[in-house]
Amino acid sequence: MKMSQEELQNITEHLEELKEDTSLSKNIREKIGSMIKILGEETELSLKVNKALSALEEIADDNMIPT
């Protein structure tokens, strides 16, 4: 399945919304900002997606996140 530019833009817009959510901790918002930057890079899509997923995994594995 190939991701379109429109889908990538949609994901970025949702991440921007999360980045502005002050109920999230600062470190999570910073990681989301990093994901936005990664997805905006002029590199191969698969590399961008893998890097962004890695950043997402870091958020999921963060023990400092309240549950």
N, C-alpha and C positions, 0 to 999 in steps of 0.2 A: 504494500500500500504506500503510495507516494503522497507526501504532505504538500499541499499547495501553499503558495505565498499568502493567500487569504487566511488559511488555517493558522499559519505561523503568526500572522498579524493579530489574529483573534486571541491566540495564546498569550502573546506579548501584552495585549490590552488587559487581559485578566490578571496577568502578573503585575502590571502597573497599578491596578486597583488594590491588589493585596499589599503592594509595597507602601501604599498610602494609608493602610489600615493601622492606626496607632494602637489597636488592641493587641497586635502582634509584637513580640519582643524585637528590640533593635537588631539583634544578630540575625533573626529570621528575615527581617526586612532587608538587611544588607545582603544576605544570600540570594534573596529574590532579585535584588538589584543586579547582582552578579549574573544571575540567570538571564535577565533582560539584556544585559550587555553581551553575553555569549550569543544569544539568539540573534542579535543585531550585527554580528561579525560577518565580514565578507569571506566566509569559508564554506566548505562543502556542508550541505545540510546535515548529513549523517554525523559529522564531527560536532556540529553545534548541538544537535539533539543529544548525543552521548555526553557531552560536557554538561549540558543543562540537567540531564537525568542524574549525573553524578552529584551535582549541587543539590538536587532534590533529595537524593539519598542521604546526603550530609544532614539536611534538615530533619529527615525522618529518624536518623540515628542519634540526633542530639539529645543527650540525657538531661539537658537543662530545660527542656520544653515541658511545661506542666501538662499533666494529663487529666 
